[in-house]
């Protein structure tokens, strides 16, 4: 009887937590116009509930806004339970991310810049390896033919893009399967990617054609 009672209490707590996160998402001023009933709503709700992402000071979420480098690493850190250092934004969190192996010193001045997809691949692979401690050395890299425009990426990031694909974190961003390495990612797109990183949703099936 006690076990049943405890189980029922746990279910109640989980349901209340989910309801609370949904209510928090609905408090964004642009919820009805930009989030409600969209493909991204469930991913945004999950990250909000995990404390990974918040809205802006004006009360909006702005799902179509380009994600910056500092925002990306902050979301990763907060979602992992490592509180992002925002005392001197964005420098403090960029230095923190550098110390934790998410990015190198060459990116420290790019905190407020929208992050390109090729650099996002680099950060994600570092997060999987250095923060989540995935053994990426055992990953079988997909054939480069699966990424038609890989050769248009900066040479230093081509390996990271292949790893990000092979880990199921990123995929082509259109019907032709191109990666568009210099393009940017929106806040709503970032939410689904971070859900994949932390396995709150399935990663991309690498056996499929992107």
C-alpha positions as MATLAB code, in Angstrom:
seq = 'XXXXXXXXXXXXXXXXXXXXXXXXXXXXXXXXXXXXXXXXXXXXXXXXXXXXXXXXXXXXXXXXXXXXXXXXXXXXXXXXXXXXXXXXXXXXXXXXXXXXXXXXXXXXXXXXXXXXXXXXXXXXXXXXXXXXXXXXXXXXXXXXXXXXXXXXXXXXXXXXXXXXXXXXXXXXXXXXXXXXXXXXXXXXXXXXXXXXXXXXXXXXXXXXXX';
ca = [
       0.000    0.000    0.000;
       2.818    2.395    0.909;
       4.554    1.691   -2.397;
       1.378    2.501   -4.311;
       0.976    5.724   -2.361;
       4.588    6.774   -3.040;
       4.208    5.921   -6.726;
       1.023    7.972   -6.934;
       2.760   10.912   -5.245;
       5.663   10.722   -7.689;
       3.289   10.738  -10.646;
       1.475   13.730   -9.163;
       4.741   15.628   -8.719;
       5.748   14.870  -12.324;
       2.386   16.027  -13.638;
       2.540   19.221  -11.583;
       6.073   19.904  -12.820;
       4.995   19.458  -16.446;
       1.949   21.659  -15.914;
       4.084   24.338  -14.264;
       6.526   24.390  -17.187;
       3.664   24.664  -19.675;
       2.212   27.556  -17.710;
       5.616   29.270  -17.732;
       5.850   28.941  -21.507;
       2.360   30.376  -21.856;
       3.431   33.463  -19.923;
       5.693   34.632  -22.759;
       4.066   37.667  -24.348;
       4.495   36.178  -27.818;
       3.293   32.686  -26.864;
      -0.023   32.925  -28.704;
       1.442   34.579  -31.780;
       4.747   32.736  -32.144;
       4.858   29.517  -30.060;
       1.405   28.049  -29.481;
       0.600   25.065  -31.728;
       3.912   25.314  -33.599;
       6.266   22.372  -34.244;
       8.711   23.832  -31.725;
       6.340   24.301  -28.777;
       7.103   20.971  -27.108;
      10.873   21.462  -27.453;
      10.709   24.987  -26.056;
       8.514   23.774  -23.188;
      10.983   21.011  -22.329;
      13.973   23.336  -22.176;
      12.084   25.918  -20.148;
      11.099   23.181  -17.681;
      14.738   22.083  -17.409;
      15.860   25.642  -16.721;
      17.884   25.664  -19.915;
      16.340   28.644  -21.662;
      14.400   31.739  -20.676;
      12.689   34.613  -22.394;
      13.959   38.150  -22.907;
      13.700   40.999  -20.416;
      10.641   42.326  -22.248;
       8.752   39.098  -21.556;
       8.967   37.660  -25.078;
      10.662   34.464  -26.261;
      11.327   35.404  -29.904;
      11.603   31.886  -31.365;
      12.702   33.180  -34.790;
      15.573   35.235  -33.380;
      19.079   34.078  -34.313;
      20.871   32.346  -31.450;
      24.137   33.919  -30.332;
      27.252   32.070  -29.211;
      26.830   33.168  -25.581;
      23.176   32.164  -25.595;
      24.020   28.737  -27.017;
      26.664   27.909  -24.421;
      24.453   29.304  -21.639;
      21.588   27.028  -22.683;
      23.907   24.020  -22.775;
      25.393   24.814  -19.365;
      22.057   25.542  -17.684;
      20.449   22.432  -19.142;
      23.338   20.300  -17.876;
      22.899   21.663  -14.361;
      26.071   23.772  -14.553;
      24.786   27.286  -13.935;
      25.926   29.688  -16.625;
      27.945   32.610  -15.272;
      26.118   35.758  -16.364;
      27.804   38.213  -13.999;
      29.537   40.053  -16.843;
      27.527   39.198  -19.943;
      28.619   37.796  -22.304;
      32.309   37.597  -21.394;
      31.929   35.651  -18.162;
      29.947   32.810  -19.723;
      32.249   32.688  -22.740;
      35.262   32.290  -20.461;
      33.386   29.648  -18.476;
      32.576   27.765  -21.679;
      36.223   27.972  -22.715;
      37.370   26.550  -19.381;
      34.909   23.664  -19.714;
      36.095   22.862  -23.223;
      33.002   23.973  -25.148;
      34.887   26.494  -27.277;
      38.425   27.719  -27.790;
      40.019   31.073  -27.045;
      39.576   32.267  -30.625;
      35.813   32.514  -30.017;
      35.912   34.462  -26.734;
      35.048   37.771  -28.407;
      32.080   36.316  -30.325;
      29.583   36.076  -27.475;
      27.048   38.530  -28.871;
      27.439   37.331  -32.465;
      24.917   34.940  -34.028;
      26.710   31.602  -34.219;
      27.138   29.957  -37.624;
      26.021   26.379  -38.123;
      29.608   25.189  -38.592;
      30.658   26.727  -35.266;
      27.521   25.371  -33.620;
      28.606   21.888  -34.762;
      31.970   22.493  -33.087;
      30.372   23.578  -29.795;
      27.881   20.686  -29.806;
      30.544   18.051  -30.380;
      32.654   19.572  -27.593;
      29.618   19.558  -25.302;
      28.896   15.900  -26.042;
      32.525   14.952  -25.411;
      33.729   17.288  -22.653;
      30.518   18.055  -20.734;
      28.380   14.952  -21.223;
      31.394   12.649  -21.513;
      30.216   10.726  -24.548;
      32.937    8.585  -26.071;
      32.871   10.070  -29.548;
      35.963    8.099  -30.523;
      33.712    5.081  -31.071;
      31.353    6.917  -33.422;
      31.335    5.765  -37.025;
      31.543    8.868  -39.172;
      29.045    9.131  -42.001;
      30.309    9.395  -45.549;
      31.050   12.933  -46.672;
      28.699   12.409  -49.634;
      25.845   12.679  -47.119;
      26.736   16.341  -46.653;
      26.708   17.777  -50.217;
      28.158   21.169  -49.287;
      30.672   20.035  -46.670;
      33.540   21.399  -48.760;
      32.078   24.909  -48.450;
      32.617   24.835  -44.681;
      35.786   26.151  -43.083;
      38.326   23.343  -43.145;
      38.813   23.484  -39.377;
      35.122   22.699  -38.763;
      34.505   20.020  -41.385;
      35.392   17.234  -38.970;
      33.050   18.656  -36.317;
      30.195   18.813  -38.825;
      30.699   15.133  -39.685;
      30.753   14.250  -35.985;
      27.620   16.325  -35.306;
      25.831   14.482  -38.123;
      27.140   11.106  -36.979;
      26.022   11.752  -33.385;
      22.538   12.614  -34.658;
      22.715   16.197  -33.413;
      22.493   18.040  -36.730;
      21.183   17.287  -40.206;
      20.631   18.987  -43.529;
      18.438   22.055  -43.325;
      16.497   21.638  -46.574;
      15.146   19.031  -49.004;
      18.460   18.722  -50.845;
      20.277   17.833  -47.648;
      22.765   20.687  -47.672;
      24.182   21.818  -44.354;
      24.645   25.546  -45.067;
      27.658   25.953  -42.765;
      27.663   29.762  -42.773;
      23.917   30.062  -42.082;
      22.504   30.780  -38.628;
      20.124   28.929  -36.322;
      17.023   30.319  -34.639;
      16.106   29.988  -30.977;
      13.348   27.482  -31.759;
      15.679   25.391  -33.939;
      18.259   25.495  -31.161;
      15.694   24.120  -28.722;
      15.197   20.937  -30.742;
      18.967   20.558  -31.183;
      19.592   20.867  -27.433;
      16.771   18.394  -26.806;
      18.691   15.970  -29.032;
      21.995   16.692  -27.283;
      20.547   15.801  -23.877;
      18.408   13.009  -25.361;
      15.111   14.524  -24.264;
      14.025   13.663  -27.798;
      15.386   11.144  -30.286;
      18.530   12.064  -32.109;
      18.551   12.045  -35.897;
      18.634    8.527  -37.306;
      22.006    8.443  -39.074;
      20.927    5.468  -41.184;
      18.535    7.738  -43.035;
      19.420   10.063  -45.897;
      19.471   13.664  -44.739;
];
